[in-house]
Amino acid sequence: MKCLILAAGYATRLYPLTENFPKPLLKVRNKTILDWLIDDIDSLGLVDEYVVISNHKFADCFRTWCAQKAQKITVVDDGTSTNETRLGAVRDIQFAIEELSLDDDMLVIAGDNLLDFSLTKFIVYAQEKGTSCIMRYYEASTQKLQKCGVAEVDENDKILRLTEKPAEPKSNWACPPFYYYTKEDARLVKKGIESGCGVDAPGSYIAWLCTQTTVHAMEMPGKRYDIGNLESYERVQKEYKGIC
């Protein structure tokens, strides 16, 4: 299995911290966000390569970081240098697939989110389902639901529909940027793009994919910490206790 880490953003809302430094390498409790994620995932022993998808501006920062890691980590530079010229998450995923000729099951995750539970639970869930999968959590705020992917699911966790940033959310199931693609579904990313799925938000591919095949959504057993601005970063520094 490959693990693709989406890290090509510019985190402009965290300036000046991220003006010349990538958000996924910011430290929380003396450990980078990426270290928290990778060290946890690696404990399951199923991922044989981690692929960090970076922009050109920060690629060398990631290369310096991964040189100190024991895991096999490949940094892919998508060639962009500004927030205005970024490819978008879905195009970045396809870029990495083509650049490295990837053909495997894939865990695709945002490199700037922290979890207080182990992602290994999600991997095991997806393998038991035998389908591509996402995670979901209950969100009461309509305003927050309007800014993320929202899933409608049946009693067996099957996604009936997923909508990115809906004006009128049809459920309270918000979907964080953590995905499991089967090998077969990873091969369809290019087709999804060509069919007109959105490319900026990573969930846009899943929104298209669940119209083509079965996708399941696991209810999150814990909390996600989204570091979007300086205030939220300061709050995470105080509140985050690690992975339970």
N, C-alpha and C positions, 0 to 999 in steps of 0.2 A: 504494500500500500504506500502511496505517496501522500504527503501532506503539503498542500499549497497554502502559503501564508500571504494574504493580501496586505502589502505594505508599500504601495506606490502613491499614497496620498501625501499631501503637503501640510496638513494640520494647521491651517492658517489661523484658526481660532485659538491656538495655543502659543502664538507668537508672544514674546520673543524666544520662549524655550525651544521651539521647533523651527525657528527661522533657518538654522543651519544644522539641524540635528533631527533624525526621524523619531516620531512619537513612539513606535514600538520598542525603542531602546531606552526610553525614559525609565527610571527606577522607581519601584514601589517596594518599600521595606528592604532596601539595599539589593534588589534583584530586578533585572529588566522585565518588562511586560512579556517579551518574547521568551525569556528564560522560564518564567512561570508556566507559560503555555507548553513549550516544547518539553521541558523536563517532566511535566505531568503526562503528556501524551506518550512519551517514550517509555514510561514505566510499563506499558502494556506489551511492548516489544513487537508490534505489528507494522510499524512504519519503517521502511528501509531507506527513505530519503525525504528530507524536508526541502522545499523549494520556496525561497523568499522572493516574492515578486516586488521589485523596487523600481522607483524612477531613477533616472540618471543622476540626479542631484545627490541622492543619498546611498547609492549602490556601494560606494567605497566604505561608508560607515558600517553597512551590514557585513561586508567582506571582512573587515577588521574584527567585528564581533564574532562571526562564525568561525574564524580561525582559532578561537579559544575553546570551541565546543567539541565534545567528543562525537556527537552525532554527525552523519553525513548531511551536510547542508549546502545547497547550491543557491547562489544568488543570481537572479535573472534581472537584467536591466532593460526596462521597457522603452528606453530611449527618450522619454519625456523629461522636461526640465522645469516646467511651470504648472501651476494649478490649472491654468486656462487650456493647456495642451494635453492634459492627462487623457489616457485612453478610456478610463472607466473600468470598473471591477471585472465585468464579464469579458471585455476584450483583453484585459490583462490575463485572465485565466486561459483564454484561448491562445494568447501569445506564448505563455509558458508551455502549454501542451505542444504547440508546434515547435518551439525553440528547442525543447528537450526530447521531442518525439515520445511523449508520455502516453502510455496505454495501460492503465491500471485503475483499481479502485482508488478513490481520492477523498481525503478529508480536506475540506477547503474552509479556512478560517480567517477572520480579520485579525491582524496582528496588533491591534490596539485596544482589545477588550480583555478584562480579567474576569475570571469565574471563581466562586468560592467552593465549587465542587469539581470532581475529576471528569474531564472530557472522555476518559476511558469508558464511562457509563454510556455515553452517546454512541461510541464506536461499537460497543457490544450490542446495544439496541439495534443499530442499523444492520449489523451482520445477522442478527436473529431475524429481522424482518426480510432481509434479502432484497431490499429496494433502496433507492436513494432516499435520504431522510434529512429532516431539518429539526430544529428545536423550537419550542414555543413556551411562552409564559403569559400568565394572566396580567393584563394591563387595564386598569380601570379608567385611566385618563383618555378621553377622546382626542385631546390635543396631541398627546404623545403617540397615539395610534396613527394619527394622520401623518406622522413623520417616519413611519417604518413599514415593514411588510406585515400584513395581517392575514392570518390563515383561517379558513373555515374547514372544520374537520368532522368526520363521523365518529361513531362510538368505537371504532377500531383504530383510531389515529390516522386514518387515511385522509389526505388533503383533498377537499372538494374544490377549493379555489384558494389562490393566494393572490393578494393585491398589494402592490407597492404604493405606499403613501395615499391611501384612499381618502377622498373627501368625506365620505360617509362610511366609516368602518362597519362591516357586517358581523364582526365578532370582537371579542376582547383578547384573542390570541395573537400577541405580538411575536415576531420572529427575529431573533438576533442573528448576526452574520456567522453562523457555524453550520456547515453543510457536509453531508456525506454523499458522494456520487458513486454509483456502481460504475464499473469499467465501461459497460454498455452505454450508460447515460452520459459519461464524460465524453464519449465520442460524438455526442449530439450538440455540444456547446456551439460549434460552428454553425450547425443548422439552425439553432435557436437564434443566433445573431442574424443570420440571413433571413429568417422568418419575421424579423422585426421586434424581437424581445428587447426590452430596455437594456442598456449596457452600463449605466452608471452605478446603480445599486446591485450588489451581487445576488440579491433575492429575485431580481427580474428574470434570471434564467430559470430558477425554480418555478416561478409563476407560469412560465411557458411550459416547462417540463411536465408539470402536473396535468396539463391538458393533453399530453402525449402518452403518459404512462403512470403507473402507481407510485406515489411518493407519500411517505409517512412522516408524522410530526411527533416527536417525543416531548412530553411535558418536562420542563427543566426541573431538576431536583434541588436547585439552589438559586443563587443570585448572580446576575451579571453586573459588572461595573464598566460603564461606557465612559471613557475619558475623552470628553468632547471639547472642553475649554479649561482655562486655568482654575476656575472655581471647582470644577468636578475633579481635577487632578489633585488639588489640595484636599478635597474631601476623601478621595480614595486613599491618600497617604495616611489619613487619620483612621479610617474605618476598616481598611482591608486587613483581614487576619490570616490570609493564606487559604489553601485548599483543604477542606475537611475530609 
